[in-house]
């Protein structure tokens, strides 16, 4: 008998959320962090690798959770002194209050 191979359901990509993720990553870059999106059994977080400041993010988590995680960590760093688009700053401030 042959086996039935089921294809994984691919969720549609939300372009707006992907743009927000890109903007949040850009803020990290502006404050001196490299952001790496990789597979693994972690959410993500800060890392120091040979004096290089990194922020790791799990590739497999949902876009909405990526946004929340990035924004929450940016709020903890303090970004008051740099320019951030108003809608992105609003997301970061909203996550800091959770």
Helices and strands as residue ranges (DSSP letters): H 15-30, E 34-38, E 44-49, E 52-58, H 63-77, H 86-96
